[in-house]
Amino acid sequence: MSKYKRIGALILIDAVLVNIAFYLALIIRFDGYVEIPAQFIESFYSLAPIFTVIAILCFYALGLYKRLWQYASIGELVVIISAVSIAAAVKVSVTYFIMEGGRLPLPRGVIVLDWMLNVLLIGGSRLGWRLFRDYGLNLNQPKGGKPILIVGAGDAGVLVAKELKNHFNGQINLVGFVDDDPAKQDLKILGAPVLGTRHDIPDLVKRYNIQEIILAIPSAEGKVKREIVDICYETEAEVKTLPGMYDLIEGNVTVNQIRDVQVEDLLGREPVRVDLESISQYLHEQVVLVTGAGGSIGSELCRQILKFSPKKLLLLDICENNVYDIELELKKNSPHAELYPLVKDIRDREAIEQVFKLYRPDVVFHAAAHKHVPLMEANPEEAIKNNVMGTYNVARAADLFGAKKFVLISTDKAVNPTSVMGASKRVAEMVIQHFDKTSATNFVAVRFGNVLGSRGSVVPLFKKQIAEGGPVTVTHEDMVRYFMTIPEAVQLVIQAGAMAKGGEIFILDMGEPVKIMDLAKSLIKLSGFEPGEDIEIVITGIRPGEKLYEELLTDEEGVNATTHKRIFVAKPGKLDERLIEEIEYNLIRGNLPQNEYETELFLQKFIPEFRKVEKMTG
């Protein structure tokens, strides 16, 4: 039915119901007598058209004809009561206006009864359509459908149940809910019972032949989610999940967003909330440079920076394919943005200075780096060239050409480093802290752990190994790492940039550390296999430069809270200014380590306790 036909039908129905309510009010007022006094019958016929017009106009003005009544709820009932009440007030005014000889054309009680009956009939008609749509339309449909169990009997679970019934009634059979809350046991929600707790899931799957389990617990902690997922994967049922809590809060949950469980769901932290006003102030209408713009972190930085409408966004990367890909993506999503693709090497000081001279960036996010631990152990001098000298070149240019902020993307591997990569990033932190002492530019670093899905990280490797049929390789049974998703890490990096006053090393709250062995098992289960049976897990031994446990602070660093509960700032440590100036002098002249031995000596000047775990040969 078209929009206008639907509105016309509703107006016609309401007109009939308004008149029925009016006449019933007269009958009830006179105790159901067949003989209603003639004067009031006459008043009925004269006032009925007026009352009908008044009611319809009030209903229209309050939007009763702009609502989908198949989804009628308490909110719609409130609107109906408001509309009927306003109409009643107008009717009272009209009846007093047309009084003759001080007599009302209707008994006062009729107006009150008319109001009550209008609420009952108008509201009942809408509720009746809702009930008919939800239940009556499905009476002739075949019983059965896919048996489904929902984990979580809270707001999210109710949303899922409503969505499934609205879109797939007849195709699905909502067997019930499970929830760990004792107060919800044996209760019914939308006609479906709460059948038990998470520990009852395997038994319920067998008893009711459940084919699909939907996790509707977006706010649950990662540990709880992992435990529930493990229980679900003991069954033969397919496991799906809701989007995150952020989507639930924004009201974006639809049945199409119920998807397979992913490893990101098992981290289970609160969604990142950023101070949009403070971020807008330092990015809006500014020239922003992102180095390493084609990498995992750099490309996400570009995506999120564009949301704040920078004047220009400079995409700098040594890899032309990376620059091409991110520029193409950003142009598609933001066709009017001013993007400048720059294929440059941060080790080329003159090229970097030329970029700053030409574009004068206000804000710099320095994400370009060599980050692969084993590769940098095999090529240690390259880590110094890129991570130390490259950072120095970009920082120096930011100082010379008056950038307002410089944000270095650092890593937890820079803390008490055992790898060349980690040690080189620690030196890079020292370099920008040294610059901050003499420069008008605010230099800061943001330190965080592993990000899920970044190039070279463990998750894409595990997925590739699983796709190939295994084995999945884990270096040590007890190895643990901190993990974040790329978007949440980048949001916090941008927020830290807004908070920067200069010289800080910001530490991102990475949540609880995750055992790599547990991560491997979870990914195998999420892929529909059984660890140790379908896909083997092989322990390969710790690689050169790796640690069992990563840290976020050095021994001498404490930590202070910031205005954001997910961001902390390390207390500044001592810097050897003379040493840094000496190294900077050598960097300018290209006096860099040329081999493994010289690299180790170079790093030990800054980090005396640094020792490589294993000597490399060849």
N, C-alpha and C positions, 0 to 999 in steps of 0.2 A: 504494500500500500504506500502511495506517495505521501510526502510530508503534509500537503494541504488536505488530502482526503482524510488522513489520520486526525488532523486537527478538527476538521469538519465533523467527523464521526464523534469525537470526544465532546464537542460543543453540543451536538444534538442529544447525546446520552445525558450530559449534565443538565440540559434544559428540562428533559423529562424528569430526572431525579429531583431537581429543585422543586418542581411542581408537585411531585408525589410527596416530598417532605412537607411542603406547605399544607397540602390537604390532610395528610396524616396528623399534622400538628393540630388542626381544627378538630378532627375526630377524637383525638386523645384528650384534648382540652374539655370536650363535652362528654367525656366518659364513654365514648363509642356510640352515642345515641345516633340513630339513623336520621332523626330530625335535628339538623343543625339550624339554629335561628337564621331566618331568611336574611336578616341584615348582614350577617357574617358571610353567608354564601355570596351575597352581592359584593361584599368587600373582597372576597377571594377572587371573583372573576375580574374585578377592576384592578386589583393589586398584583395578581399573578404575572401578567406580562412585565410589569415594572420590576417586580422582584427577580424575575428570570433574567432580565437585561442587567440588573445590578450585579447579580451573582456571576454571570458570565464575564462581565467586564472586570470584576475583581479577580476572578480566577485567571483571566488572561494577563492582567497587570502583574500578578504574583508568579507568573511563569508556569502555571499548571499544565499548559499545553506545549511546553518546551522540554518536558521530561519523558524519559523512557520508562514507562510504568511497569514493564516486565522486570525491572530491577528495583521496584519500590521498596523503601525501607523506612526506618524511623524518621529520617530526614524529610522524606516526602510527606509523611503524616503530619509533621510540624507545619509544613507549608500549607497543607490542606486546612488545618485548624486555623492558621493565620488568615487564609483567604476567606474561609467561611465566617470568621469573626468580624473581619472588616466589612464583609457583605451584610452581616446582621446589623452592624452599627449604622450603615447607610440606610438599611431598611427601617430602622427605628426612627431615624431622622425624617424619612419620607412619610411614615405614618403620622408622626406628630405634626408635620407640615400641612397635611391634608385633613386634620381634625375639623369636624364640623360641630359647632355648638358645644365645644368643650368635651365632646365624646370621641374616644379613640375608635377608628374603624375596625380594630381587632382587639380581642382580649390580650393583656400583656403576656400572659402565659404562652400564647401561640408563638410569639417571637422567640422565647427561650426554647420551646419545643422544636420550633423550626430550625434553630441553630444546632441543636443536638442531633436532629434527624439528618440534617445536611452533612454533618461530620460523619455520621454513621453510613449514609448512602454513598456520598462522594468518596470517602475514604475506603468504604467496603468495595466499591466498584474497582478501585485501583488495586487493592489487596487481592480481590478475587481474580483479576487478570494475572497477577503475579503467581498466585497459587495454581491457576489453570495452566500457566506456561510451565511452571516447575514440575507439576505433577500430572495434571490432566492430559497434556499433550503426549505424555509418555506411557499412558495406560495401555495403548495398543501395540507398543514396541515389545519385541521379544525380550524376555527376562535374561539376565546373565550379563555378558560383557567381560572384559578383562578384569580379574580381581586385583584390586590395588590397596595397598596399605600405606598410610601417611604417618611418618615419624614426626611427632610434634603436634600437640593439640592446642597450641597458642594461636595468636593472630595470624601468623604465617600459614599454619595448617588450615585454618578456616578459609583463608584466601584461596589456597590451592583447591580445597574441596569445592568451594563455590565455582571457581573457574572450570574445574573438571565437569561439574554438573551442568553448567551453562553451555559448555561447548561439546561435551561428549556423552551426555546422558543417553543411556541405552547401549553405548559402546564400552562403557566402563562400569565396574561394580565396586563402589567404595565399600570395602569390607569393614574398615574402621581405622582407628588411630592407635598409636602407642605413645606414651608420654611417661617420663619418670616422676612427674608430680603426683604424690599420693592423693591429693585432693581431687584430681580429675578421673581417678579410676572408677569404672563402672558407670560413668556419666555418658550422655549422648550429645553429639554435636552435629547439627544439621541431619539428624536422624541416624547417624553412624556412631557406634559405641567406641569408647576408649577401652581397648582390649587388654592392656597391660603395659609393661615397661620395656626398655630396650632389650633386656635379657629374655623376654618372651618372643622376640622376633623369629628365631628359627622354628619354634614350635608353631607359631601362628602361620608361618609360610606353609608348613606342611599341612596343618589342619584345614586351612581355607584355600589351599592351592594358589597362594599369592603369586602373581606373575611379575608385578612391578612394585618396588618400594620407592616412595618419594620422600626425600629428606627435606622437611620444612622447619629447619632450625638455624636460620641465618645468623643469629646472635650467639650461638653456642661456641665455647672455646675450642681451639684446635684439637686439644687432647681428647675432649668429649667426642668431637666429630670423627676423629680417627678411630676411637673405640667403636662407635656406632657403625662406621663404614666396615670395619673388620668383622663385626657381627653379621652385617648384611651380606658380606661376601662369603660367609659360611653357607649361605643358602643358594638356591638356584635362581632366585628372583633377579630381575634387572633392577639396577639402582640408579635413580635420578635425583637431582637436587634443585633447589630454588636458587635464584640469583642471590647476591650478597645483601646484607642489611641495608646498604645505601639504596639499592633499587626498591626494596620494600618500603623504606621511608618516603622515597620520592613517588610511590604509587605506581611504579612501572611494571609491576608483576603481572604477567599474562601467562596463559597456558603454553604459549610458544617459547617462553623463556625457561621452562622446566627442561633441564638438560642433563647430560651425563655428568657424574661427579668427576672433578678435575683435582689435580694435586694442590692447586691454589686454594681450594675449598678447605683443605685440611690444616691450613695455617691458623684460621679462626681468630683473627684479631679484629678489633673494632675498625670500621672504615675510617680512612683518614679524613679529617675535617681541616680545611685551610681557611685562613683569614683572607677572604677575597679582596677586601678593601686595601689591606696593606700590600698585597701582591700587585694589585692594579696600580698602586701609586708608583712602584718602581719599575714596572714593565710597560705600562700603557704609554703609547706614543714615544717609546725609547728605541734606540738602535741596539739590538741584542745580537751578540755573536755566540754561536755554539760551536766549539771545536769537537771533532769526533762526531759530527752531526749525523753521520750515517750508521753509527753503532746502535746497540740496543738502548743504552741510556740516552745517548745524544739524540736519537730520533724521537724518543718519547718526550724529551725536553722540548724539542721543536713543536711537537703536536700540542703540548700543554701551554707553551708560551704564546702560541698563536691565539689562544682563547682570550688573552688579555690585550689584544690589538696593539702589538708593537708597531713602531713607525717603520722599521725595517728588520728583517730577520736574516742574518748571515749564516749560511750553512757551509761550514768549513770541514773538509775531510780529505785525507790523502788518497782515498779510493774513489775513483770517478764513478764507478757503478753505484757505490753507496750514496753519493751525492745525487746522482741521477734518480735513484729510486725514491729517496725521501722528498726531493723537490717535486717529483711527479705526484706523489701521494698528497703532499700539502697543497699543491695547486688545485688538485681535484676537489679537496675538501674546503679550501679557502681561496677561491679563484681571484679575489681582490687583494690578497696579501702581497706585500712587497718582499719577494724572496730573492736572495743573491747567492747562487751556488758558487762555491770557491774551492777549487781543487788545489790545496796547498799542503805543504809539509811543515809541521810545527818545528821541525829541526832546522828549517831554512829561515834564519833570523831576518834576513832582508825581505823575504816574501811576506812574513808575518807583519813586519813593520809597515810594509807598503799597504797591507789590508787595513791596518789601524789608521794610517795617514789618510787613506781614501775615504773610509766609511765612518771613522770616529765612533766606534761602539761605546755606548753608555754602560752596558752590562755584559759581562763575559762569563759564560759557563764553560769551564775547561774540562771536557770529558774525554779528550783524546789521550790515549795511553796504550802501552802494551800491558796486558793484564793476565796472560796465560802463564801460570806458575811454572809448569814443566818446560815450556818453550823458552822462558827467560832464564831458566837454569842452564839450558843448553846454549843460549845466546846472551850471556849476562851483559856484555858491553852495550848491546842494543837497548836494554832496559834503561841504562844510564842516559844514552842519547835521547831517547824518546820521553821517558818519564821525568828526568831531571832537567836535561838541557832544553827539551821542548817546552816544559812548564816554565823554565826561566825565560825563554824567548817570548812566550805569550804574556807572562806577568810583566816583563820589562816594557813591552810595547804598551800594555794597559797603563803602566805608570807614566811613560813618556807622553802618551796622547790623551791623558786625562779621563780614563774610564772611571765611572762612579763606583762600580762593584765588580769584583772578580771572585768567582766561586769555583774552587777546585773540587772535583769529584775524587774523593779518596776512598780508602778501603780499610776494613778491619785487619787486613793482612799487613798493614803498616804498623801495627801494634806489636812490640817485641818480635820483630820479624825474623823468620828463619829462612825466608826465600829472598832471592834477588829482587823479584817483582815487589814484594812487600816492603823491602828496605828502600828501594828506589822511590816508592810512593811516600815513605816517611821523610826522605830527604826533600821531596817535592813540597811536602807540608812545611818543612823548616824554611825553604826558600821563600814561600809566599808569606810566611809569618815575618821573615826578615824584611821583605818589601813593605809590609804594612807599617813597620816602625818609622819609615821615612817618607812614605808616599801619601798623597791626598786620596788615593784610591783605597776603598775598603777591601782588603784581601781576607778571604775566609776559606776554610776547607770543610767539606761535609763527608763524614766517615760512616760507611755502612757496610753490611755483609753481602752475601750472595743474593742475586736477584733471579727469580725463577724465569726460565725461558731466554736468558741472555746467551749470546753466542759463546760457546765454549763452556757453559755451565753444565752441571751434572744432569739436569732434567732432560734437555734435548738429547744428551748422550744415551741416557737410559731408555728414552723412547725409541731411539734408533736401534739400540740393541734388542729391545723387545720386538720391534717390527721385523727384525732379522731372525727372530726365533731364539735369541739368547746366545751365549749367557750374558747376564748383566754383571758388570765388573764393579766391585766395591773395594777400595784400597785397604780398609781396616774395619773390623766389626764395630769398634767403639768410636769411630770418627763422627763428630757432630759439627753442624754448621748452622749459622743464622740465615734465615731466608726471608725475602720480601718479594712481592710482585713488582714488576717494573713500574707500573703507573703509580703505586703508592710511594715507592722510593722517590720517584721524580717529583711528586707533589710535595713531599717533605723537603727535598732539596730546594725547590723554588720558595717554599715557606721560609727555610733557613736563610736564603738570600735576602728576604724581606727583613729578617730580624738582625742581620749582620751589622755590627758597628765597626768591625775591623779587628783582625788578628785571631778570631775565634776558630776553634776546631769543633764543629757541631757533630754530635753523635746521635744517630737515629735509633729510636727504640725498635729493635728487631724482633721483639717478642721472645718466645721460648726457643732455645736451640733445638734442632731436629736431628735425630740420628740418621746418617746417610743410609744405613741398613734398613731402617724403618721406611725411609722414603722410597728405596728400591722396591721393597715388598708392596707398599701401597700402590706404586705405579704399575706393578705387574698385575695386581688385583683389579685396578681401575681399567686395565686393558683386557680384562676378561680371562686372565690366566691364574694359575695357582703357583706361587713361589715354591721352588724345589721340585715341583712335579712337571708342570708345563714349561717353565722357564727356570733355568738354574741361576744361582747367584754365586759368583766366583770371587774369592778374596785374592787380590793381586799384590798387596803390600803397599805401604806408604811410598809415594814418589818423592824424589829430591825436592826439598824446600817446603813440603807440606807439614802441617801440624794436625794433631788429633783435635785440638780445641782452638777455635779462634777467639780473640779478645777484642774489646772495643776501646780499652784504655791502657796506656803504658803504666808502669809501676809508679812513676812520679806524678801522674795525672790523677786528679780527683774529678768530680763531675758536679756541675751546678744545674739546677732546673732552669727552664726558660718559660716563657708565657704559653708555650705549646707543650702539652703533656707527652707528646711523642718525640720531642727534640730536646736534647741536653747539650751542654757546652762543657768541653774539657777545660780544666784550669790550666792556664799557660805554663809550659815548662821553660827551663832555661835554654837560651840559644847561645851558641858560641859564635858571636858576631864576627870575630876576626877570621875564624875558619870559613864561615859562609862567604865573606867578602873575598877570601883567597880563592875559593872554589868558583865564585862568580867570575873572577878575573880569568881563571883558566877556561871556563865555559865560553866566554867571549872569544878567546883565542883558539878555541877548538881543541884544547889540551884535555882529552878524554881517555878513560881506560880503554885499552885495546884488546884485552884478553881477560880470562877468568881471574887470574891472580891479581892483576891491577884493579879489576872491578871490586874484588873483595877488600883490598886495601883502601880503595876510595870510600866504600861504604863504612868501613870500620872507623874512619876519621869522624864520621857523624854519629855512628852507633857502635861504640867500642865493644859492646857485648855481642855484636853480630858475628855469628859463626855459621858457615854453611854446614848443613847436616851431613852432606856427603860430597866428597871431591869428585868433580866430573873429569872425565878424560876425553882425549880426542879433540 
